[in-house]
């Protein structure tokens, strides 16, 4: 499976909204001088948890959702 096919599978499984949130999270971290890769978030449980926490506290509020919403 090519990397593009794998990313397409991620999009199907996670949903485009989550993929968009990951992209925004990566950009957010870059503004703080932290470099992280998409694959780190997808494949490392600790990084996924950091993303999930950020999404609840920052992303969902910014996009008009409650802290529990997806």
MDAnalysis code that builds the backbone (N, CA, C; Angstrom):
import MDAnalysis as mda
import numpy as np

u = mda.Universe.empty(210, n_residues=70, atom_resindex=np.repeat(np.arange(70), 3), trajectory=True)
u.add_TopologyAttr("name", ["N", "CA", "C"] * 70)
u.add_TopologyAttr("resid", np.arange(1, 71))
u.add_TopologyAttr("resname", ["UNK", "UNK", "UNK", "UNK", "UNK", "UNK", "UNK", "UNK", "UNK", "UNK", "UNK", "UNK", "UNK", "UNK", "UNK", "UNK", "UNK", "UNK", "UNK", "UNK", "UNK", "UNK", "UNK", "UNK", "UNK", "UNK", "UNK", "UNK", "UNK", "UNK", "UNK", "UNK", "UNK", "UNK", "UNK", "UNK", "UNK", "UNK", "UNK", "UNK", "UNK", "UNK", "UNK", "UNK", "UNK", "UNK", "UNK", "UNK", "UNK", "UNK", "UNK", "UNK", "UNK", "UNK", "UNK", "UNK", "UNK", "UNK", "UNK", "UNK", "UNK", "UNK", "UNK", "UNK", "UNK", "UNK", "UNK", "UNK", "UNK", "UNK"])
u.atoms.positions = np.array([
    [0.853, -1.176, 0.000],
    [0.000, 0.000, 0.000],
    [0.896, 1.235, 0.000],
    [0.586, 2.155, -0.889],
    [1.366, 3.391, -0.948],
    [0.982, 4.300, 0.217],
    [1.816, 5.266, 0.462],
    [1.547, 6.206, 1.550],
    [0.266, 7.007, 1.281],
    [0.017, 7.338, 0.024],
    [-1.209, 8.069, -0.305],
    [-2.446, 7.214, -0.065],
    [-2.359, 5.938, -0.378],
    [-3.477, 5.035, -0.110],
    [-3.697, 4.898, 1.396],
    [-2.601, 4.829, 2.127],
    [-2.700, 4.717, 3.578],
    [-3.360, 5.967, 4.168],
    [-2.967, 7.148, 3.706],
    [-3.569, 8.379, 4.191],
    [-5.050, 8.457, 3.808],
    [-5.397, 7.949, 2.649],
    [-6.800, 7.904, 2.237],
    [-7.601, 7.016, 3.189],
    [-7.007, 5.909, 3.599],
    [-7.664, 5.025, 4.571],
    [-7.854, 5.744, 5.908],
    [-6.854, 6.512, 6.316],
    [-6.983, 7.290, 7.556],
    [-8.164, 8.241, 7.459],
    [-8.270, 8.901, 6.314],
    [-9.358, 9.849, 6.112],
    [-10.722, 9.163, 6.202],
    [-10.809, 7.990, 5.625],
    [-12.076, 7.238, 5.684],
    [-12.386, 6.817, 7.117],
    [-11.370, 6.351, 7.821],
    [-11.561, 5.833, 9.177],
    [-11.792, 6.965, 10.190],
    [-10.971, 8.002, 10.119],
    [-11.037, 9.079, 11.107],
    [-12.018, 10.179, 10.735],
    [-12.232, 10.360, 9.455],
    [-13.087, 11.439, 8.972],
    [-12.249, 12.651, 8.606],
    [-12.716, 13.375, 7.623],
    [-11.967, 14.525, 7.137],
    [-11.819, 15.603, 8.193],
    [-12.797, 15.753, 9.052],
    [-12.715, 16.766, 10.104],
    [-11.533, 16.501, 11.038],
    [-11.308, 15.252, 11.376],
    [-10.171, 14.905, 12.231],
    [-8.858, 15.135, 11.501],
    [-8.806, 14.780, 10.234],
    [-7.598, 15.015, 9.441],
    [-7.304, 16.514, 9.388],
    [-8.324, 17.320, 9.200],
    [-8.151, 18.777, 9.187],
    [-7.658, 19.282, 10.547],
    [-8.195, 18.721, 11.619],
    [-7.781, 19.116, 12.971],
    [-6.315, 18.751, 13.203],
    [-5.883, 17.600, 12.709],
    [-4.482, 17.206, 12.845],
    [-3.587, 18.211, 12.133],
    [-3.978, 18.602, 10.954],
    [-3.201, 19.586, 10.196],
    [-3.098, 20.907, 10.963],
    [-4.198, 21.342, 11.523],
    [-4.187, 22.588, 12.292],
    [-3.341, 22.441, 13.556],
    [-3.383, 21.283, 14.193],
    [-2.572, 21.007, 15.383],
    [-1.086, 21.081, 15.042],
    [-0.694, 20.498, 13.927],
    [0.703, 20.538, 13.498],
    [1.136, 21.991, 13.275],
    [0.293, 22.772, 12.631],
    [0.595, 24.194, 12.407],
    [0.684, 24.957, 13.725],
    [-0.218, 24.660, 14.643],
    [-0.214, 25.285, 15.963],
    [1.101, 25.016, 16.681],
    [1.550, 23.759, 16.663],
    [2.806, 23.416, 17.320],
    [3.995, 24.096, 16.654],
    [3.958, 24.215, 15.338],
    [5.050, 24.885, 14.618],
    [5.199, 26.336, 15.069],
    [4.087, 27.004, 15.392],
    [4.164, 28.389, 15.863],
    [4.853, 28.463, 17.220],
    [4.882, 27.369, 17.929],
    [5.542, 27.298, 19.228],
    [6.948, 26.714, 19.117],
    [7.396, 26.475, 17.885],
    [8.736, 25.943, 17.665],
    [8.845, 24.442, 17.838],
    [7.707, 23.762, 17.845],
    [7.682, 22.305, 18.009],
    [7.374, 21.684, 16.658],
    [8.249, 20.804, 16.223],
    [8.057, 20.130, 14.947],
    [7.603, 18.703, 15.223],
    [6.467, 18.340, 14.655],
    [5.921, 16.995, 14.796],
    [5.369, 16.569, 13.440],
    [5.425, 15.316, 13.181],
    [4.949, 14.782, 11.911],
    [3.553, 14.190, 12.059],
    [2.829, 14.175, 10.967],
    [1.513, 13.531, 10.921],
    [1.612, 12.092, 11.420],
    [2.629, 11.384, 10.958],
    [2.780, 9.976, 11.334],
    [3.020, 9.810, 12.835],
    [3.663, 10.791, 13.476],
    [3.851, 10.723, 14.929],
    [2.503, 10.719, 15.638],
    [1.601, 11.550, 15.174],
    [0.282, 11.653, 15.804],
    [-0.528, 10.390, 15.556],
    [-0.471, 9.882, 14.353],
    [-1.262, 8.708, 13.990],
    [-0.752, 7.430, 14.661],
    [0.554, 7.274, 14.739],
    [1.115, 5.986, 15.163],
    [1.663, 5.949, 16.585],
    [1.754, 7.079, 17.248],
    [2.276, 7.096, 18.619],
    [1.157, 7.485, 19.580],
    [0.828, 6.553, 20.459],
    [-0.304, 6.754, 21.370],
    [-0.165, 8.034, 22.197],
    [1.025, 8.304, 22.689],
    [1.243, 9.490, 23.514],
    [0.982, 10.768, 22.714],
    [1.447, 10.805, 21.474],
    [1.212, 11.979, 20.635],
    [-0.257, 12.115, 20.254],
    [-0.927, 10.984, 20.013],
    [-2.355, 11.025, 19.710],
    [-3.118, 11.611, 20.902],
    [-2.731, 11.221, 22.113],
    [-3.409, 11.722, 23.304],
    [-3.208, 13.226, 23.457],
    [-1.990, 13.706, 23.166],
    [-1.743, 15.144, 23.215],
    [-2.637, 15.873, 22.203],
    [-2.745, 15.300, 21.004],
    [-3.614, 15.883, 19.977],
    [-5.063, 15.889, 20.456],
    [-5.525, 14.766, 20.991],
    [-6.914, 14.657, 21.442],
    [-7.216, 15.686, 22.538],
    [-6.283, 15.877, 23.452],
    [-6.472, 16.873, 24.513],
    [-6.527, 18.282, 23.940],
    [-5.625, 18.589, 23.007],
    [-5.628, 19.901, 22.344],
    [-6.942, 20.109, 21.609],
    [-7.394, 19.073, 20.942],
    [-8.640, 19.196, 20.172],
    [-9.813, 19.531, 21.083],
    [-9.878, 18.890, 22.233],
    [-10.966, 19.171, 23.176],
    [-10.884, 20.584, 23.727],
    [-9.672, 21.026, 24.044],
    [-9.501, 22.314, 24.716],
    [-9.425, 23.503, 23.770],
    [-8.907, 23.318, 22.567],
    [-8.667, 24.446, 21.677],
    [-9.491, 24.355, 20.401],
    [-9.314, 23.296, 19.657],
    [-9.904, 23.178, 18.327],
    [-11.429, 23.198, 18.363],
    [-12.030, 22.395, 19.222],
    [-13.491, 22.321, 19.263],
    [-14.113, 23.652, 19.677],
    [-13.492, 24.328, 20.618],
    [-14.018, 25.618, 21.047],
    [-13.899, 26.632, 19.914],
    [-12.752, 26.630, 19.249],
    [-12.513, 27.556, 18.133],
    [-13.523, 27.328, 17.005],
    [-13.963, 26.084, 16.832],
    [-14.869, 25.748, 15.746],
    [-16.316, 25.598, 16.215],
    [-16.637, 26.182, 17.380],
    [-18.003, 26.269, 17.848],
    [-18.601, 24.981, 18.367],
    [-17.760, 24.126, 18.940],
    [-18.261, 22.875, 19.498],
    [-17.951, 22.842, 20.976],
    [-18.740, 22.096, 21.707],
    [-18.458, 21.889, 23.110],
    [-17.228, 21.039, 23.292],
    [-16.703, 20.991, 24.488],
    [-15.473, 20.241, 24.735],
    [-15.651, 18.736, 24.567],
    [-16.896, 18.251, 24.569],
    [-17.127, 16.827, 24.409],
    [-17.439, 16.449, 22.965],
    [-17.723, 17.412, 22.130],
    [-18.156, 17.135, 20.769],
    [-17.048, 16.729, 19.839],
    [-17.419, 15.977, 18.822],
    [-16.497, 15.625, 17.745],
    [-17.067, 16.108, 16.454],
])
